[in-house]
Amino acid sequence: MVVGRAGRQATVSTRDPEIGDLEADVLKTLKRLGSASAGEMVEELKPGRVLAYTTVSTTLDRLHRKGLVARRSVSGRTGQKYVYSFPGNPSLEKQVVNRMVDKLVSAFGPSVASTIYDRLSEVSPDEAAKLRETIDGKMRRKKGGDHLT
C-alpha cells in the first residue's frame, strides 16, 4: 500500500489514469533501480532518450499524484530533493490495467480481447509460464466459490 503524507492510501487518479510512453519508460527504469532521484533517472534514461531534468521531474511528480510511485524527501547537496521508488503495489497496477482495458473495450468493442490475447502470446516463455500459473490459480479459486481479484 502506498501511503501519502496525510496517511491516506494512494489510489490511481480517476481524472488521468492512463500511462503515456514516457511514464512507462520512467516506471520501468524506476522498477529496475528500486529508488532514484529525478537527476539519477535522467542519467539512467539517457542512453535511449535525451530528456531535460524538468521533464523527468514533472513525469515523476505526475506518477506520484497518480499513486504509481512513492517518494520521500531527503537532504541533498543543494537542499531538499525527492527520491522516488516503485512500490510494486499489485492492486494499483490492476486498477490502471483495468481502466485501460475498459477504455479499449469501450472504444473498439469486445473484439479487442483477441488483440490483447495475440499480444500476450508474444511474451517470453518464462513470462508466459508465470501468467499461466496466475490465471490457473485464479480459475481454481473461482471454481471453489471465491471471486476473482
C-alpha positions in Angstrom: 0.0 0.0 0.0 1.3 3.5 -0.8 0.5 6.0 1.9 0.5 9.7 1.4 1.5 12.4 3.8 -1.9 12.6 5.4 -1.9 8.8 5.9 -4.3 8.1 3.1 -4.0 5.1 0.8 -2.9 6.3 -2.6 -5.2 5.3 -5.5 -4.9 6.0 -9.2 -6.3 9.3 -10.2 -9.7 8.9 -11.8 -9.0 12.0 -13.8 -6.0 10.7 -15.7 -5.4 7.0 -15.1 -3.6 6.5 -18.4 0.1 6.0 -18.7 2.0 7.5 -21.6 5.2 6.3 -23.2 7.5 8.4 -21.1 5.7 7.4 -17.9 6.0 3.8 -18.9 9.8 4.2 -19.5 10.2 6.0 -16.2 8.2 3.3 -14.3 10.3 0.5 -16.0 13.6 2.3 -15.1 12.5 3.0 -11.6 11.4 -0.6 -11.0 14.8 -1.7 -12.2 16.6 0.7 -9.9 14.5 0.4 -6.9 14.7 4.1 -6.0 16.2 7.2 -7.6 16.0 11.0 -7.7 15.0 12.8 -10.8 18.6 13.6 -11.6 19.5 9.9 -11.3 16.6 9.0 -13.5 17.7 11.5 -16.2 21.1 9.7 -16.3 19.6 6.2 -16.5 17.2 7.2 -19.3 19.9 8.9 -21.3 21.1 6.0 -23.5 17.6 5.8 -25.1 16.3 9.3 -24.6 17.7 12.7 -24.1 15.4 14.4 -21.6 15.5 17.6 -19.6 15.7 17.3 -15.8 12.4 19.2 -15.5 10.7 16.8 -17.9 11.7 13.8 -15.8 10.9 15.6 -12.6 7.4 16.5 -13.8 6.8 13.0 -15.0 7.8 11.5 -11.6 5.5 14.1 -9.9 2.6 13.0 -12.1 3.2 9.4 -11.4 3.3 10.2 -7.7 0.0 12.0 -7.9 -1.5 9.0 -9.7 -0.3 6.8 -6.9 2.1 4.8 -9.0 5.3 5.8 -7.3 6.2 6.6 -3.8 8.5 9.5 -2.8 10.3 10.7 0.2 12.1 14.0 0.8 15.9 13.8 1.5 18.6 16.4 2.0 20.9 16.8 -0.9 23.9 19.0 -1.8 21.6 21.8 -2.9 18.8 21.4 -0.4 15.8 19.1 -0.2 15.0 16.7 -3.1 12.7 13.8 -3.7 13.8 10.2 -4.0 11.2 8.1 -5.8 10.6 4.4 -5.5 8.5 1.8 -7.3 6.1 0.5 -4.6 5.1 -2.7 -6.6 1.5 -2.5 -5.4 -0.4 -5.1 -7.4 -3.8 -3.5 -6.6 -2.7 -0.2 -8.1 -1.2 -2.0 -11.1 -4.5 -3.9 -11.5 -6.5 -0.6 -11.3 -4.5 1.0 -14.1 -4.7 -2.0 -16.3 -8.4 -2.5 -15.7 -9.1 1.2 -16.6 -7.0 0.9 -19.8 -8.7 -2.3 -20.9 -12.1 -0.8 -20.1 -11.3 2.2 -22.3 -10.1 -0.1 -25.1 -13.3 -2.2 -24.9 -15.4 0.9 -24.9 -13.6 2.3 -28.0 -13.3 -0.9 -30.0 -15.8 -3.3 -28.6 -15.3 -6.8 -27.0 -13.2 -8.0 -30.1 -10.3 -6.1 -28.6 -9.8 -9.1 -26.3 -8.4 -11.2 -29.2 -5.9 -8.4 -29.9 -4.8 -8.4 -26.2 -4.6 -12.2 -26.3 -2.4 -12.0 -29.5 -0.1 -9.5 -27.8 0.2 -11.7 -24.7 1.2 -14.6 -27.0 4.4 -12.6 -27.8 5.7 -12.6 -24.2 8.8 -14.7 -23.3 8.3 -18.4 -22.3 9.2 -17.6 -18.7 6.6 -14.7 -18.5 4.0 -16.9 -20.2 4.5 -19.6 -17.6 4.1 -17.1 -14.8 0.9 -15.8 -16.5 -0.5 -19.3 -16.8 0.2 -20.0 -13.1 -1.6 -16.8 -12.1 -4.6 -17.5 -14.4 -4.8 -21.1 -13.3 -4.7 -20.1 -9.6 -7.5 -17.6 -10.1 -9.6 -20.1 -12.1 -9.2 -22.7 -9.3 -10.2 -20.1 -6.7 -13.2 -19.0 -8.8 -14.4 -22.7 -9.2 -14.0 -23.0 -5.4 -16.5 -20.2 -4.9 -14.1 -17.3 -4.5 -14.3 -14.3 -6.7 -11.5 -13.2 -9.0 -9.4 -10.4 -7.5 
